[in-house]
Every structure is written in structure tokens, then in C-alpha cells.
Amino acid sequence: MTEATRESMEYDVVIVGAGPAGLSAAIRLKQLDPELSVVLLEKGSEVGAHILSGAVLDPCGLDALIPDWKEKGAPLATQVSEDRFLLLGPAGHIRVPNWPMPRLMNNHGNYIVSMANVCRWMAEQAEALGVEIFPGMSCSELVWGEDGTVKGVVAGEFGITAEGEKGPNYEPGMELLGKYVMLAEGARGSLSKQVIARHGLDKDAEPQKYGLGMKEIWEIRPENHKLGQVTHTMGWPLGKNAGGGSFMYHLEGNQVFIGFVVHLNYENPHLFPYMEFQRFKHHPEIAKVLEGGKRVAYGARAITEGGWQSLPKLTFPGGALLGCSAGMVNVPRIKGNHNAMLSGKAAAEAAVEALKAGREGDELTAYETAVRSGPIAADLKKVRNVKPLWSGFGLTASLAFGGLDMWVSELTGWNPLGTLKHGKTDAEATGRAHRYEPIEYPKPDGVLSFDRLTNVSFSFTNHDEDQPSHLKLKDPTIPVRWTLPKYAEPAQRYCPAGVYEIIEGDDGPRFQINAQNCVHCKTCDIKDPAQNIVWCTPQGGGGPNYPNM
């Protein structure tokens, strides 16, 4: 395929990703200087289509960005009324009292929200200020300067066929060039990954850690609904097989958000995260809420969990990493949206300062300083040892010593355990299959639990089938030749959308990729033991179409 000649457009700032970080940056840029030209590119078919989050929102980020958000009609309707923490066993539970919990774990004043709808509202605020927002515009590559400066992105390339040729409707896309480029792609962003590698932004950081978050929306019986109730659980069904836990949030309209997070540093390659989620819903404490209800939506997304010690350098020549492109989730709180908003605001303020000084294409060092010395640092430093404690010593140690570490840090600003390391990447943590027993999972009953492909239909995922697979193998022989015999090819199980299969044929097993099922969670790019799978952006607005996740 010959190199295309592309037209280009120039802006003051180019932003990739219309999540809370990217939208906050766009809004703040125009608040500070209405004359700036700002473009925001979103790979989803519309803003919010690819947004999946719990979510209990700490409004501090929104307070800082748009103080009058209530008057402007932000979709924050349900304030948390009750916090519950449960330790589950196979048939029962123990409620952990709220009083010994560090104050930062208290959800008083927070809101149960659909972040997809919050982002749609934020997009309206951004457009009212003059931000140009282009949904359905996948950014397929970066535009580099000879010195490694990021000059812009290539967006909107369409019409490449499944064979990799230019089809009759081929469009080469455009180069959108900016004096600064902000990457706000969320966890494991494909362009962010390239920038981090090229500039070694993570050389002084611990490996980034991840969880796989799966979520369903249910409409339940009115008598089972408790508006504003927030429940988090730990323990069963994961036990010692993996770290993780669940959430169940009661919001307006007799709906509940029910979700399950599995930390991706689990060792047993036979673990099946999706089936752990489905099994979890049969616990008596959960089943009694869902009984008689119906599931109306499903989705999945990787979550950054490395925290403070895994933050890479946030700036590079020509731009910055925002929100979960860098990894700003507070793991014990299961919250990152507030930090994403704060990071977008801080990046915008640094960019405006630089542009007013006549600068462009350099590093926004003021942004790095703001993150590492401001409210984001204060939020992440307090909890920095919870994840490594959980990974290294299990749930009990995490609750006891992690709780103590958080309490002391909150009261004194000092972490008695210092800063613990994460060690291995999640891919390296995967153990050899022969060392572990396979796990038997009950068959989904079609009432509370569902098979993957049925649930994927409730993510409304769609990809144009006449395009190259956006899931690339560095070496096509590795899945059958290496990963299957050594690790029982865990891609069959860790993918929450049934994208990967081992098909037995007359000539032996073959590895099949059903890319059309992909919900863009990025788990394969993270967990594959050989790091042989590379997630790339598909053409157009392909992927899930979440209505209000």
C-alpha cells in the first residue's frame, strides 16, 4: 500500500480522547482563552460510546472545573446515601463496619453516575465554548518531528480492506497538527504506549498494574431497590486465586450498576475472569437484589491500578499524558474520574501559560509539577501501598496493613511503609499451566448469569468486517507454538468478549481472532504472557456503543 498524501489542519491544541480528562482539558483551555483553536478527537461513534466506569464520582474535579455544574444541569442526580463493605464467603457474608475505615473511603457527598452521560454533558459545555469535537475519528498514528517532538495525529483513515488494500471508498485521513498534543485515551492507550516507549517516560517508574473491570446495568424490582446505596465486596468467589472485588450501586430509575474487578496480576492461567463475575451474581446477598430483574447493558474495560509509584513522566516534547493514559486511579476508593478531570484542568493551564509566552512543541513542565505537588498527588500518595500489599501478601494483609498505612498517611502525611514496589508486570505474573489446577465453572443459567457472546450483544459492539483486524500478532505462530503448551493459551479466558479461540482442526489447533466482538478493554495487550498481541485503533467509530455506562 503506497503512502497516502494527507491534508493537514493546524490547531493550538489537539486532544485525543473525549473522556473526563480530555473534555476537562478542552473546557479549561477555552475558559482561559476563548481565542484558542482546540480540537478533540474521539474514536467512539459518539461522545460516551466508549466510556465505561463504575461510577461513584467524587465531584471535586467538577467543582474545580465548572463550579456551577448543578445550575447547568450536570447529570449527577443520585447522592450516595449508604456505604456498605462486605467480605463474602460461598454462602454468607461479614459486614465490615464503617468506623475503622480511613476517612478517604467515605462516599458521603459523592454521586452515583453514568460517566458516559457525564461526558456527553461535558461535551455540550465544551462545544458551547467553541471546542471542535469529532467523534468516530480514530487516531491511527502520531505525527513525529525529526527530533522526536509530537507534532500531531493522523485521524479519520477509512476504507482499508480486510486484505490491507485501499478499497473503493478509501479516505487517507488528515493530519491534525497542534502546538501541543494531549493524549487522554484512558488505560493502555495505543498512542500513549508509543510515546511512553519512544521517550522512556516510564524508566523511573514501577511497572503499571491493571485490573479488568466488567459491568452490567440491571433494572430491578422496586422493592429490591435502595436509592443511593453503595456496596463493595471482597473475598468470594476469587479467594486466593486473584485479587479483586465487586461493586453494586443503586441509582435512579430502579437501576443498579453491578460490576466485578479482577486484578490482572493473577498467576493461574486457567482463571476465567468473566465467569468469576457471572458466578459472583449467584451469591445470596447479590442474587436477592437482582431476582426478578433484567440486565440491560454489559461492557468491560481495563483499569489502571499502579497508582503513585507507577506514574510515568507526564510530559514529552510537544504534549502530555492526561488521566488514565498515565494512570491516576485511587485503587482502594475505586475512583479515578476526579483525578482525570483535575489532570485535564492542570494540563490546560500549563498549555495556556506556554502559548501566552510564545512557546510551542516543548515540554509542559508546569503540568508535571502541578500533578506531583497538588491534589492528585495528595490523593494517590495516601493509598500507594494498598495495591502492592494486596498483590504480595493477600487480602487480609492489605486490609490490615494497608488500612494502617492509609490512616497514618491521612493523619500525618507520612506513609510508615514508605513506597512499596510492584515488581513484575501483569503479563510476567502469569504462571505456567501445569502448576495449576483447571477451574470448573458452573454453566450460566440465562437468568442471573450469561454466556459471553450473549452479553457482548448487550454492549452493542459493532465493527466493519471489511477492515484489517485491529488486534495484531507480532508473531502469528506464538499462540499455538508457545502460549498454548506453556500457558493453556489464557487469551481464551481473560478476554471478556470471546475474541480469542483455539480451534481444533484436522491439522491441529489454530488461533482464531474474532475482532468484531472486541469491546476495547485492552486486556489482551496487557495480560498476554508473550506480549505478542498489540491492540490498535480500528477504523471509524467501531467498538462498543454504550448508552449510559
Residue pairs with C-beta under 8 A, 6 or more apart in sequence:
1 160
1 164
1 165
1 166
4 157
4 172
4 173
5 172
6 154
6 172
6 173
6 174
6 175
7 174
7 175
8 152
8 174
8 175
8 176
8 177
9 39
9 174
9 175
9 176
9 177
10 37
10 177
10 178
11 37
11 38
11 39
11 132
11 176
11 177
11 178
11 179
12 29
12 36
12 37
12 38
12 178
12 179
12 180
12 355
13 25
13 26
13 29
13 36
13 37
13 38
13 39
13 178
13 179
13 180
13 181
13 182
13 348
13 351
14 39
14 41
14 152
14 153
14 176
14 177
14 178
14 180
14 181
14 182
15 22
15 25
15 26
15 38
15 39
15 40
15 41
15 181
15 182
15 184
16 22
16 41
16 139
16 153
16 181
16 182
16 183
16 184
16 185
16 189
16 191
17 40
17 41
17 42
17 43
17 183
17 184
17 185
17 186
17 189
17 322
17 325
18 40
18 41
18 42
18 44
18 47
18 48
18 119
18 123
18 133
18 135
18 184
19 51
19 115
19 119
19 184
19 185
19 186
19 323
19 324
19 340
20 61
20 115
20 118
20 119
20 122
20 323
20 337
20 340
20 341
20 344
21 184
21 322
21 323
21 324
21 325
21 340
21 341
21 343
21 344
22 40
22 42
22 182
22 184
22 322
22 323
22 344
23 40
23 47
23 119
23 122
23 123
23 126
23 344
24 61
24 65
24 122
24 340
24 341
24 342
24 343
24 344
24 345
24 348
25 182
25 184
25 322
25 344
25 345
25 347
25 348
25 351
26 38
26 40
26 126
26 129
26 131
26 133
26 344
26 348
27 65
27 66
27 122
27 125
27 126
27 129
27 131
27 344
27 348
28 65
28 344
28 345
28 348
28 349
29 36
29 38
29 131
29 348
29 351
29 352
30 36
30 38
30 126
30 129
30 130
30 131
31 129
32 348
32 349
32 352
33 352
33 355
33 356
34 129
34 130
36 352
36 355
37 132
38 130
38 131
38 132
39 131
39 132
39 133
39 134
39 176
39 178
40 126
40 131
40 132
40 133
40 134
41 134
41 137
41 139
41 153
41 155
41 176
42 50
42 133
42 134
42 135
42 136
42 137
43 50
43 136
43 137
43 138
43 139
43 537
43 538
43 541
43 543
44 50
44 51
44 135
44 136
44 541
44 543
44 544
44 545
45 135
45 136
45 540
45 541
45 543
45 545
46 120
46 135
46 136
46 541
46 545
47 119
47 120
47 123
47 133
47 135
48 115
48 116
48 117
48 119
48 120
48 123
48 546
48 548
49 116
49 135
49 541
49 543
49 544
49 545
49 546
50 520
50 543
50 544
50 546
51 115
51 116
51 119
51 546
51 549
52 115
52 116
52 213
52 215
52 299
52 300
52 301
52 544
52 546
52 549
53 115
53 301
53 336
53 337
53 549
54 115
54 213
54 215
54 247
54 249
54 257
54 259
54 334
54 335
55 112
55 113
55 114
55 115
55 249
55 257
55 335
55 337
56 80
56 107
56 110
56 111
56 112
56 113
56 230
56 247
56 249
56 334
56 335
57 76
57 110
57 111
57 112
57 113
57 115
57 118
57 335
57 337
57 338
58 109
58 110
58 333
58 335
58 337
58 338
59 69
59 76
59 109
59 110
59 111
59 338
60 338
60 342
60 375
61 337
61 338
61 339
61 340
61 341
61 342
61 345
62 69
62 74
62 76
62 338
62 341
63 69
64 341
64 342
64 345
65 341
65 344
65 345
66 72
66 74
66 125
69 76
70 76
72 125
73 121
74 118
74 121
75 113
75 114
75 117
75 118
75 121
76 111
76 113
76 118
77 111
77 113
77 251
77 252
78 111
78 112
78 113
78 227
78 228
78 250
78 251
78 252
79 109
79 110
79 111
79 112
79 228
80 107
80 108
80 109
80 110
80 111
80 112
80 228
80 230
81 226
81 227
81 228
81 229
82 226
82 228
82 229
82 230
83 98
83 105
83 106
83 107
83 108
83 230
84 95
84 229
84 230
84 231
84 232
85 95
85 96
85 98
85 101
85 231
85 232
85 233
85 234
86 93
86 94
86 95
86 96
86 231
86 232
86 233
86 234
86 285
87 93
87 94
87 95
87 96
87 233
87 234
87 235
88 233
88 234
88 235
88 236
88 237
88 283
88 285
89 235
89 236
90 236
90 237
90 283
91 283
91 284
92 284
93 233
93 283
93 285
98 106
100 403
101 403
102 382
102 403
102 406
102 407
102 410
103 410
104 330
104 332
104 333
104 379
104 382
104 383
104 406
104 410
105 332
105 333
107 230
112 228
112 230
112 249
112 250
112 251
112 257
113 251
114 251
114 548
114 549
115 337
115 549
116 546
116 547
116 548
116 549
117 548
118 337
123 133
126 133
127 133
134 155
134 156
135 541
136 540
136 541
137 155
137 156
138 155
138 156
138 157
138 537
138 538
138 539
138 540
138 541
138 542
139 153
139 154
139 155
139 191
139 537
140 154
140 155
140 157
140 173
140 536
140 537
140 539
141 153
141 154
141 191
142 150
142 152
142 153
142 154
142 181
142 191
142 194
142 195
143 150
143 151
143 152
143 153
143 154
143 175
143 177
144 150
144 151
145 151
145 317
145 318
145 361
147 317
148 198
148 199
148 316
148 317
149 317
149 318
149 361
150 181
150 195
150 316
150 317
150 318
150 319
151 177
151 178
151 181
151 318
151 361
152 175
152 176
152 177
152 178
152 181
153 175
153 176
153 181
153 191
154 173
154 174
154 175
154 176
155 173
155 174
155 176
156 171
156 173
156 174
157 171
157 172
157 173
157 539
158 169
158 170
158 171
158 173
158 539
158 540
159 166
159 167
159 168
159 169
159 170
159 171
159 539
160 166
160 167
160 170
160 467
160 468
160 539
161 167
161 466
161 467
161 468
162 465
162 466
162 467
162 468
162 469
163 468
164 468
167 466
178 318
178 319
179 355
179 360
179 361
180 318
180 319
180 320
180 351
180 354
180 355
180 360
180 361
180 364
181 318
181 319
182 319
182 320
182 322
182 344
182 347
182 351
183 189
183 191
183 192
183 195
183 319
183 320
183 321
183 322
183 325
184 322
184 323
184 325
184 340
184 344
185 191
185 192
185 325
186 301
186 323
186 324
186 325
187 210
187 301
187 302
187 303
187 304
187 324
187 325
187 327
187 522
188 210
188 302
188 304
188 522
188 525
188 526
188 535
189 325
190 535
190 536
190 537
192 321
192 325
192 326
193 525
195 201
195 316
195 319
195 321
196 202
196 312
196 321
199 313
199 316
199 317
201 312
201 313
201 314
201 316
201 321
202 208
202 310
202 312
202 313
204 313
205 306
205 309
205 310
205 311
205 312
205 313
206 306
206 309
206 310
206 421
206 422
206 423
207 306
207 310
207 422
207 423
207 424
207 425
208 304
208 306
208 310
208 312
208 327
208 425
209 263
209 264
209 265
209 304
209 305
209 306
209 307
209 310
209 387
209 391
209 422
209 426
210 263
210 264
210 302
210 303
210 304
210 305
210 306
210 426
210 523
210 526
210 527
211 244
211 261
211 262
211 263
211 264
211 302
211 303
211 305
212 261
212 262
212 264
212 273
212 300
212 301
212 302
212 303
212 494
212 496
212 521
212 523
213 259
213 260
213 261
213 300
213 301
213 302
213 303
214 259
214 260
214 261
214 273
214 274
214 277
214 298
214 299
214 300
214 496
215 257
215 258
215 259
215 260
215 298
215 299
215 300
215 549
216 257
216 258
216 259
216 295
216 297
216 298
216 455
216 458
217 255
217 256
217 257
217 258
217 295
217 296
217 297
217 298
217 548
217 549
218 255
218 256
218 258
218 290
218 293
218 294
218 295
218 296
219 253
219 254
219 255
219 293
219 294
219 296
220 254
220 255
220 256
220 289
220 290
220 292
220 293
221 254
221 291
221 292
221 293
222 254
224 288
224 289
224 290
224 291
224 292
224 293
225 250
225 254
225 256
226 250
227 250
227 251
227 252
228 250
229 248
229 249
229 250
230 247
230 248
230 249
230 250
231 246
231 247
231 248
231 249
232 245
232 246
232 247
232 334
233 245
233 246
233 247
233 248
233 285
233 286
234 244
234 245
234 246
234 395
235 245
235 395
236 280
236 283
237 276
237 279
237 280
237 283
238 244
238 245
238 262
238 276
240 394
241 266
241 268
241 271
241 439
242 262
242 263
242 266
242 268
242 271
242 273
242 276
243 262
243 263
243 265
243 266
243 390
243 391
243 395
243 398
244 260
244 261
244 262
244 263
244 276
245 260
245 261
246 258
246 259
246 260
246 261
246 280
246 286
247 257
247 258
247 259
247 261
247 334
248 256
248 257
248 258
248 259
248 286
248 289
249 256
249 257
249 258
250 256
251 257
255 296
256 289
256 290
256 293
258 281
258 286
258 290
260 273
260 276
260 277
260 280
261 303
261 334
262 271
262 273
262 276
262 277
263 305
263 390
263 391
264 302
264 426
264 429
264 494
264 523
264 526
264 527
265 391
265 424
265 426
265 429
266 429
266 430
267 429
267 430
267 431
267 436
268 431
268 436
268 439
269 430
269 431
269 432
269 433
269 436
269 487
269 488
269 490
269 493
269 529
270 433
270 436
270 437
270 438
270 439
270 488
270 490
270 493
271 439
271 490
271 493
271 494
272 439
272 441
272 493
272 494
273 493
273 494
273 496
274 300
274 452
274 493
274 496
275 441
275 493
276 441
278 441
278 444
278 448
278 449
278 450
279 441
279 442
279 449
280 286
281 287
281 290
281 448
281 449
282 442
282 448
282 449
287 448
290 448
291 448
295 450
295 455
295 458
296 458
297 458
297 459
297 546
297 547
297 548
297 549
298 450
298 455
298 456
298 458
298 459
299 459
299 519
299 544
299 546
299 549
300 459
300 496
300 497
300 519
300 521
300 523
301 519
301 520
301 521
301 522
302 521
302 522
302 523
302 526
303 324
303 329
303 336
304 310
304 324
304 326
304 327
304 328
304 329
304 336
305 327
305 329
305 331
305 387
306 327
306 387
306 422
307 327
307 329
307 330
307 331
307 380
307 383
307 384
307 386
307 387
308 377
308 380
308 381
308 383
308 384
308 419
309 384
309 419
309 420
309 421
309 422
310 327
310 422
311 326
311 327
311 328
311 371
311 372
311 380
312 321
312 326
312 327
313 368
314 320
314 321
314 326
314 367
314 368
314 371
315 321
315 363
315 364
315 365
315 367
315 368
316 363
317 361
317 362
317 363
318 361
318 362
319 364
320 347
320 350
320 364
320 367
320 368
322 340
322 343
322 344
322 347
323 336
323 339
323 340
323 343
323 344
324 336
324 340
326 343
328 336
328 339
328 340
328 343
328 376
328 380
329 335
329 336
329 339
330 336
330 339
330 379
330 380
330 383
331 383
331 386
331 387
332 383
332 386
332 402
332 406
333 383
338 379
339 376
339 379
339 380
342 374
342 375
342 376
343 371
343 376
346 367
346 370
346 371
346 374
346 376
347 364
347 367
349 366
349 367
349 370
350 364
350 365
350 366
350 367
350 370
351 364
351 367
353 366
354 360
354 362
354 364
354 366
371 377
381 409
381 415
382 406
382 409
382 410
382 415
383 402
383 406
383 409
384 415
384 419
384 420
385 401
385 402
385 405
385 415
385 417
385 418
385 419
385 420
386 398
386 402
386 405
386 406
387 422
388 420
388 421
388 422
388 423
389 397
389 398
389 401
389 402
389 405
389 417
389 420
390 397
390 398
390 402
391 422
391 423
392 420
392 423
393 401
401 417
404 416
405 415
405 416
405 417
408 414
408 415
408 416
409 415
409 416
426 526
426 527
427 526
427 527
427 528
427 529
427 530
427 531
428 529
430 487
430 490
430 527
430 529
432 486
432 487
433 486
433 487
433 488
438 488
442 449
444 450
444 451
446 454
452 496
452 497
452 498
453 498
453 517
456 497
456 498
456 517
456 519
459 497
459 519
459 544
459 545
459 546
460 544
460 545
460 546
460 547
461 497
461 516
461 517
461 518
461 519
461 543
461 544
461 545
462 516
462 542
462 543
462 545
463 470
463 515
463 516
463 518
463 538
463 542
463 543
464 538
464 539
464 540
464 542
465 516
467 538
467 539
467 542
469 513
469 515
470 515
470 518
470 535
470 536
470 537
470 538
470 542
471 499
471 513
471 515
471 518
471 524
471 533
471 534
471 535
471 536
472 533
472 534
472 535
472 536
473 479
473 511
473 513
473 532
473 533
473 534
474 531
474 532
474 534
475 532
476 511
478 530
478 532
479 489
479 491
479 502
479 511
479 532
480 489
480 502
480 508
480 509
480 510
480 511
482 530
483 489
483 490
483 491
483 528
483 529
483 530
483 532
484 502
484 509
484 511
486 529
487 529
489 500
489 502
489 511
490 527
490 528
490 529
491 499
491 500
491 524
491 527
491 528
491 533
492 500
492 501
492 502
494 523
494 524
494 527
495 521
495 523
495 524
496 519
496 521
496 523
497 517
497 518
497 519
497 521
498 514
498 517
499 513
499 514
499 515
499 517
499 518
499 524
500 511
500 512
500 513
500 514
500 524
501 511
501 512
501 514
502 509
502 510
502 511
502 512
503 509
503 510
503 511
503 512
515 538
518 538
518 543
519 543
519 544
520 535
520 543
520 544
522 535
524 533
524 535
525 533
525 534
525 535
